[in-house]
Amino acid sequence: MTESVFEVGLLHYLLLALILFIIGMTGAVVSRNMVRIVMSLLIVSISIVINFLSFGCFCNDSLKYTNIMCILITVMTVLQVTGAFALFLKVYHANEYLDVEKIKDKEN
């Protein structure tokens, strides 16, 4: 009886992915710092990978190449974050800050 209560199932992984997605989207919308926005979008990407992996594992192996797709998604996310940080470095050297509101005010 207690074994079924403590068994981790598909719903637990989907709930974890949903919580991470909500945290990431809230951080991306609320934050004004560009680095925090990219980190929040990285959390969203991790939640997508968890969601995809959970369906791949719990759907009777109907998704054969789940691991390959998750590795591909992770590599693409790392490449996007690396490119974003390279752009942030250029913006920081030009403006001395990464606050989105200050950069908007400076352009006007």
TAZIDA-V569633 format. One record per residue. N is the residue number from 1. RES is the residue in one letter. PSI is psi in radians with two decimals (* if undefined). OMEGA is omega as a letter, one per 30 degrees, with the letter a starting at -180 (999 if undefined). D_FIRST is the distance of its C-alpha to the first C-alpha in Angstrom with 1 decimal. Layout:
N	RES	PSI	OMEGA	D_FIRST
N	RES	PSI	OMEGA	D_FIRST
This chain:
1	M	-0.83	a	0.0
2	T	-0.36	l	3.8
3	E	-0.63	l	5.5
4	S	-0.45	l	5.8
5	V	-0.68	a	7.1
6	F	0.09	l	9.5
7	E	2.28	a	10.6
8	V	2.17	a	14.2
9	G	-2.96	a	15.5
10	L	-0.69	a	18.9
11	L	-0.64	l	18.7
12	H	-0.76	l	18.4
13	Y	-0.68	l	21.5
14	L	-0.62	l	23.4
15	L	-0.72	l	22.8
16	L	-0.77	l	24.2
17	A	-0.69	l	27.1
18	L	-0.75	l	27.9
19	I	-0.77	l	28.0
20	L	-0.67	l	30.2
21	F	-0.76	l	32.4
22	I	-0.74	l	32.9
23	I	-0.76	a	33.8
24	G	-0.79	l	36.2
25	M	-0.66	l	37.9
26	T	-0.75	l	38.4
27	G	-0.64	l	39.9
28	A	-0.61	a	42.2
29	V	-0.69	a	43.4
30	V	-0.63	a	43.9
31	S	2.58	l	45.3
32	R	-0.26	a	49.0
33	N	2.31	a	49.0
34	M	-0.59	l	49.1
35	V	-0.72	l	47.1
36	R	-0.62	l	44.2
37	I	-0.77	l	44.4
38	V	-0.68	l	44.1
39	M	-0.64	l	41.2
40	S	-0.70	l	39.4
41	L	-0.50	l	40.1
42	L	-0.67	l	38.7
43	I	-0.68	l	35.4
44	V	-0.73	l	35.5
45	S	-0.69	l	36.1
46	I	-0.67	l	33.2
47	S	-0.61	l	30.9
48	I	-0.72	l	32.4
49	V	-0.72	l	31.7
50	I	-0.73	l	28.0
51	N	-0.80	a	27.8
52	F	-0.75	l	29.7
53	L	-0.68	a	27.7
54	S	-0.73	l	24.3
55	F	-0.63	l	25.6
56	G	-0.62	a	27.2
57	C	-0.60	a	24.0
58	F	0.01	a	21.7
59	C	0.72	l	24.3
60	N	0.72	l	24.4
61	D	0.58	l	27.3
62	S	-0.42	l	29.5
63	L	1.66	a	31.1
64	K	-0.72	a	32.7
65	Y	0.69	a	34.6
66	T	-0.79	a	32.1
67	N	-0.70	l	32.7
68	I	-0.74	l	36.5
69	M	-0.69	l	36.4
70	C	-0.67	l	34.5
71	I	-0.72	l	36.9
72	L	-0.78	l	39.8
73	I	-0.74	l	38.5
74	T	-0.76	l	38.1
75	V	-0.74	l	41.6
76	M	-0.66	l	43.1
77	T	-0.74	l	41.6
78	V	-0.71	l	43.0
79	L	-0.69	l	46.4
80	Q	-0.73	l	46.4
81	V	-0.68	l	45.6
82	T	-0.76	l	48.3
83	G	-0.70	l	50.8
84	A	-0.72	l	49.9
85	F	-0.54	l	50.4
86	A	-0.71	l	53.7
87	L	-0.68	l	54.8
88	F	-0.63	l	53.7
89	L	-0.74	l	55.9
90	K	-0.75	l	58.9
91	V	-0.70	a	58.2
92	Y	-0.71	l	57.9
93	H	-0.53	l	61.1
94	A	-0.58	a	62.9
95	N	-0.27	a	61.6
96	E	0.20	l	60.3
97	Y	2.87	a	57.1
98	L	0.35	l	54.1
99	D	2.18	a	53.7
100	V	-0.71	a	53.8
101	E	-0.70	l	55.6
102	K	-0.64	l	58.4
103	I	-0.67	l	58.9
104	K	-0.76	a	59.2
105	D	-0.60	a	61.7
106	K	-0.57	l	63.7
107	E	-0.49	a	64.1
108	N	*	999	65.7
